[in-house]
Amino acid sequence: MRVLLISHTCQSRTEGQPRANALSRFPDIELHVLTPAKWRHYGVWRQPDIEEAEYDLHAERVALPWAGPAQSYLHWYPRLARLMREFRPEIIDLWEEPWGLVSVHTCWLRNRLMPHTKIISETEQNIHKKLPEPFERFRTYTLGNADFVVGRSREAVDIVESKGYKGATAVVPNAVDAKLFRPMDREKCREELGVTGFVMGYVGRLVEEKGLADAIDSLLYCPPGIHLVIVGSGSYQHELEARASRLKLSERIKFLPGRPLDQLPAVMNALDALIVPSWTTTSWKEQFGRVIIEAHACKTPVIGSNSGAIPEVIGEGGLVVPERDPKALAAAIAALASDPPRAREMGRSGFEQVQANYTWEHVANRMRDIYVRLIK
């Protein structure tokens, strides 16, 4: 099978390339990956971090990599037609949202150059809303030309079906590098992080919708031996630090800067529980929560809100509380702090969920099954 995977995520050897690596190990898949030579990632321009691989990775110039309010959703590849003619893929896997111009352009070229090639459209969007033009029309066009849609969660699949898509679908989740994120010596990790007592932690962007105000407020209702570690950076940090000071909680909260992925397993192992207290807004809710499976891979239980896909991903590996409810969050934290065997059991359950559903090998198997189904 000749498969062309189009994905800006494959710029990263830790975020996207592990999936491509796993796909390339199948002897019946000839894989080419197309990714931007330059991309804006959370406000920072970056170039591909390419490692040696068993597949061909094409880092190509994109037109309109950033377009103000439209952000990256107007980007497209001027050399895509040439690559398609040279490689002649049987399947094009669009690991891009269906309303992006890159998806529309790819479908248009497929129809013009090789109409028998199958298109897979992938989506994480889990909020039912009408997009501003031209993006709603872009989504309609892509879904009208897709042969298969992959959603990152059940909600994401429900959205495309509500938009009129009637073809085949599947839920294929994100994944974690289970060789990197693994159980480690917890006492050593805690010593390196400089924490004691029962430690709950947050890892990620410091923005308001992640519900970190609730995380701080929850300490007001927790026993004094419970502490919070916040690892990350963002525009909301000053407000969070001021809130902690105002509530006289600063001594129980440690702010640490964001860390590269290879340093996060030690953080996850130092925590007694990871918290993901996200808030749903009119324009966003948690689409997956990759940190959940990173914690689970380390046998760390997770306490999350009921925003978006969080309950689906936590499963038996932790507790789910109503969003925007610091008292409920505090009760869940206290429940795990007072019952270490229960916390350990949830950590083990989360670990088993990762091994069964959330490794890159599992995701690659799921995607290969879809490829085979499409070209039979």
Stockholm file with secondary structure:
# STOCKHOLM 1.0

chainA/1-376         MRVLLISHTCQSRTEGQPRANALSRFPDIELHVLTPAKWRHYGVWRQPDIEEAEYDLHAERVALPWAGPAQSYLHWYPRLARLMREFRPEIIDLWEEPWGLVSVHTCWLRNRLMPHTKIISETEQNIHKKLPEPFERFRTYTLGNADFVVGRSREAVDIVESKGYKGATAVVPNAVDAKLFRPMDREKCREELGVTGFVMGYVGRLVEEKGLADAIDSLLYCPPGIHLVIVGSGSYQHELEARASRLKLSERIKFLPGRPLDQLPAVMNALDALIVPSWTTTSWKEQFGRVIIEAHACKTPVIGSNSGAIPEVIGEGGLVVPERDPKALAAAIAALASDPPRAREMGRSGFEQVQANYTWEHVANRMRDIYVRLIK
#=GR chainA/1-376 SS CEEEEECGGGGCTTTTHHHHHHHHTSTTCEEEEEEESSEEETTEEECCCCCCCSSEEEEECCBCSCCGGGTTTTCBCTTHHHHHHHHCCSEEEECSCTTSHHHHHHHHHHHHHCTTSEEEEEECCCSCCCCCTTHHHHHHHHHHHCSEEEESSHHHHHHHHHTTCCSEEEECCCCBCTTTSCCCCHHHHHHHHTCCSEEEEEESCCCGGGCHHHHHHHGGGSCTTEEEEEECCCTTHHHHHHHHHHTTCGGGEEEECCCCGGGHHHHHHHCSEEEECCCCCSSCCCSCCHHHHHHHHTTCCEEEESSTTHHHHHTTSEEEECTTCHHHHHHHHHHHHTCHHHHHHHHHHHHHHHHHHCBHHHHHHHHHHHHHHHHC
#=GC SS_cons         CEEEEECGGGGCTTTTHHHHHHHHTSTTCEEEEEEESSEEETTEEECCCCCCCSSEEEEECCBCSCCGGGTTTTCBCTTHHHHHHHHCCSEEEECSCTTSHHHHHHHHHHHHHCTTSEEEEEECCCSCCCCCTTHHHHHHHHHHHCSEEEESSHHHHHHHHHTTCCSEEEECCCCBCTTTSCCCCHHHHHHHHTCCSEEEEEESCCCGGGCHHHHHHHGGGSCTTEEEEEECCCTTHHHHHHHHHHTTCGGGEEEECCCCGGGHHHHHHHCSEEEECCCCCSSCCCSCCHHHHHHHHTTCCEEEESSTTHHHHHTTSEEEECTTCHHHHHHHHHHHHTCHHHHHHHHHHHHHHHHHHCBHHHHHHHHHHHHHHHHC
//
